[in-house]
Amino acid sequence: MSSVQHITRTGQFLARVSSVESLSPRMRRITLASPEIATQNWSLASDIAVVLAGEDGREVRRRYTVRSVDGDRLVLDAVLHGHGPGSSWAAMIAAGDTVSFFGPRGGIPVADAAWLLALTDESGLPAIAALAQALGDRQLRVLAEIQDRDEVYPLPANASVSWLPRGDQPAGSTAVLEAALDSVEPGPGTGYAYLLGESRAVVALRESLTRFGLSRSDVYAKGYWNLNSRPAR
Ligand SMILES: Cc1cc2nc3c(=O)[nH]c(=O)nc-3n(C[C@H](O)[C@H](O)[C@H](O)COP(=O)(O)OP(=O)(O)OC[C@H]3O[C@@H](n4cnc5c(N)ncnc54)[C@H](O)[C@@H]3O)c2cc1C
């Protein structure tokens, strides 16, 4: 067997911010425009790594899901969680600004299972929205942890959502989603789950999904951010 690894190279592009819109107090929709966006192959819920300046001025990259692409435009939805260069960038950005990014990267699979479940916090909502849209008429049961009711996010109608405000609890714990699992009634036949959010919470919640007969291969689990990550470089 060959030990050669094939690394998918992504391009670096410059785009202009064509619009910025507040979806909620903590979620901003950013539309980027560049002729090169139209020439790339954007997989379902692929992401871009936006190039930013860290606190010490050194370059950092932060990943954001491509919610949708239309010709030379792509749409991102960024959480304003209040810390870090990504959140600050999303809070300050304005139409006409320039953005440098690498992409496309990654993507999530459409599972061929009888029932589908998604667990996420705000950071995974753009990916879950893109997934639900790609599923067409297939139903997707969603448990979505949000800060409060103001953070309800637009999901397609085939997503049956329980919005779960965390209130005074800190983001990145498992408590809210774990408790909500009691409300899940798995359908007949095979199931598949999507699990997006804080990295250690995702690992813990993946174990909890075994109660529905879901093994590791029946779960797409991805840590989207790290609780108490060291100050960004
Ligand atoms: C494939 C992929 C796709 C992603 N898609 C999206 C997306 O579409 N929209 C989006 O908003 N995010 C998305 N994320 C998550 C985003 O990249 C992280 O939240 C990132 O850490 C934000 O960088 P920052 O500079 O704001 O914070 P950082 O510098 O990374 O962290 C600063 C502090 O903020 C905390 N923090 C970081 N993110 C969050 C959060 N979401 N909620 C609460 N506290 C947080 C950290 O624990 C740390 O204490 C995605 C991540 C991946 C891997």
The ligand as an ORCA input file, in Angstrom:
! r2SCAN-3c Opt
* xyz 0 1
  C     -15.107     23.477      9.934
  C     -15.522     24.631     10.836
  C     -16.585     25.443     10.479
  C     -16.978     26.486     11.309
  N     -18.032     27.280     10.938
  C     -18.387     28.337     11.708
  C     -19.451     29.212     11.298
  O     -20.054     29.039     10.214
  N     -19.771     30.253     12.105
  C     -19.111     30.480     13.299
  O     -19.436     31.459     13.990
  N     -18.109     29.668     13.721
  C     -17.734     28.622     12.938
  N     -16.710     27.806     13.333
  C     -16.124     28.041     14.655
  C     -15.083     29.144     14.660
  O     -14.024     28.835     13.745
  C     -14.537     29.213     16.100
  O     -15.565     29.640     16.974
  C     -13.325     30.099     16.272
  O     -12.698     29.748     17.485
  C     -13.674     31.558     16.338
  O     -12.458     32.285     16.489
  P     -12.339     33.543     17.421
  O     -11.102     34.261     16.960
  O     -13.640     34.280     17.451
  O     -12.098     32.937     18.865
  P     -10.771     32.204     19.431
  O      -9.596     33.117     19.355
  O     -10.630     30.886     18.765
  O     -11.167     31.963     20.947
  C     -11.239     33.073     21.874
  C     -12.129     32.655     23.059
  O     -13.468     32.541     22.586
  C     -14.003     31.248     22.866
  N     -14.835     30.834     21.697
  C     -14.416     30.571     20.438
  N     -15.455     30.254     19.635
  C     -16.560     30.325     20.420
  C     -17.950     30.116     20.180
  N     -18.432     29.776     18.967
  N     -18.807     30.283     21.212
  C     -18.375     30.630     22.433
  N     -17.060     30.860     22.727
  C     -16.175     30.703     21.730
  C     -12.787     30.349     23.076
  O     -13.074     29.300     23.974
  C     -11.756     31.304     23.668
  O     -11.924     31.417     25.066
  C     -16.290     26.750     12.519
  C     -15.194     25.939     12.869
  C     -14.818     24.897     12.049
  C     -13.648     24.023     12.460
*
